[in-house]
Amino acid sequence: MKNTIDMEIVVPNQTRYLSMIGKIGENMVRELDRFKGDREALAHHLNVVLTEAMVNAIKHANAADPNKEIQIRISVSDKEICIKVYDSGQGFDLTSVPEPSFEADQLGEKGRGIFIIRSLMDSVEYKKTTDGNVLEMKKTLG
């Protein structure tokens, strides 16, 4: 019996789908029999990570172009959850994104999403693909 879940979702490049995609991640975690950790915390974390990754793809990579799409792939094995968010933008160097300032007079959006994603996931990579880029995020299930 195959013990993995593979899901592929394609949505228009619009923020109105953020909640739906976040809830898919949450609900998937809630159904994992093999996960013994804090299921609610992990469900919330996946919602946040999916939402932040999609916001970045919509606003930055796809330049808020409503004619573009975002592709999300979620794979769950016995050992990890792997989320891939594909965009068709120019790409960027993930290591060059500065940590956001948390000073009250300098609170800004720059780097906040990537900071959150890095904080909640075990590994984060951004790579070029033949048709654009992919943000790959992994969380170990243990």
N, C-alpha and C positions, 0 to 999 in steps of 0.2 A: 504494500500500500504506500503510495506516495505521501510523504509527510511534509510537503511544502505548499505554500499558497503563493500564487503569482497573479497579480492584478495589474491591468493596464487601463488607464483612464486618459481620455483626451477631452479637454474642455476649451472653450473659447478664451481668448486672452482678456478676460474681464474679471474684476474683483468680486462680482456677485456670486461666483462659484467657490470662493474661499471657504465659507462655512461648510458647504457640502463636502469638499475634499477633506477638510479637517475632521469632520464627523466620520467619514469613511475610515480614516486612520484610527480614530478612537474606538469605533465599533469592532474593527479587526482585532485590536489588542484585547478587548473584552471577551472575545470568543476563543482566545488561545488557551487551550487546556494545559499545555505543557509549560506555560510561564508561571513560575512560583513566586515572583517578586510582587511589588506593589503595582497591581494592575491599573488602578485608577491614576496613579502618578504617571506611569508609562503612557496610558491613553491620552492624558492631557499633554504630555511632552510631544507625542506624535502629532496631535492637533496643532500645537504651536509651531513645530518644525515645518509641517506641510504648509501651513498658512504663510509663514515667513518666506519659505522658498518660493512659493507661488507669487507673493507680492514682489519679490525681487525680480522674478522672471517677467512679470507683467509690466512693472514700472521701468526697469532698467534694461533688461535684455531685449524684450519685445517692444520697447518704447511705447507702451500703452496702445499699440496698434490693434484695434478690435478684429481685424481680419486675420490675425495670427492665432495660433493655438499653443496650448501647453500640454505636453504629454507627461504623465506621471506613471511610474512603474513601482509597485510595491511588491517585494518578495519576502516571504517569511519562511525560514527554515527552522530546524530544531535549535540552531545556534545563534541566529541573528535575524534582524529585520534590516532590509536594504531598501532604501527609497531613492529613486532616481527621478529628477525633475529636468526635463529637456527643454531648451529654449533655442531660438534661432537668431540670437543676438551676436554681437561682436566678440563677446567673451571678455574675461578679465583675469588678472592674476590674484587668486585667492589669498596668497601670502602677503599681498600688498595692501589688503584692506586693514585700515587701522582699527584698533579697539575704540569704541565710542567713548566720548567724554561723558563723565557722570557728574560734572560740575553743574550746579543749578543754572548758572548763567550761560552755559555752553551746551546744554542738552540739544542734541541734534539727531537726525535720523541716520546719518552716514555711518555705516558699519554695524548698526544695531542688530539687524536681522542675522547677519553672518555671525556676530558675537553670540546671539541667542542659540543659533543652530549648533555652533561649536560647543557651547556649554552643555547642551542637552544630548548630543550624540557622541558616540565613541570615536568615529572617524568621519571626516568631511573632505571631499575632493571635488574639484571643478576641472573638467577636462573638455578639450575640443573633440567634436565628433564630425562625421562627414557632412551633416546637415546643420551644425550649430554647436551646441555645448550641452553638457550634462553636469548637474550638481548631484553627486552621489554621497548619501549619508547612511551610516551604518550604526546600529545599536545592538550590542551583544545581549543575548538572552541567557541569563544564568541562574 
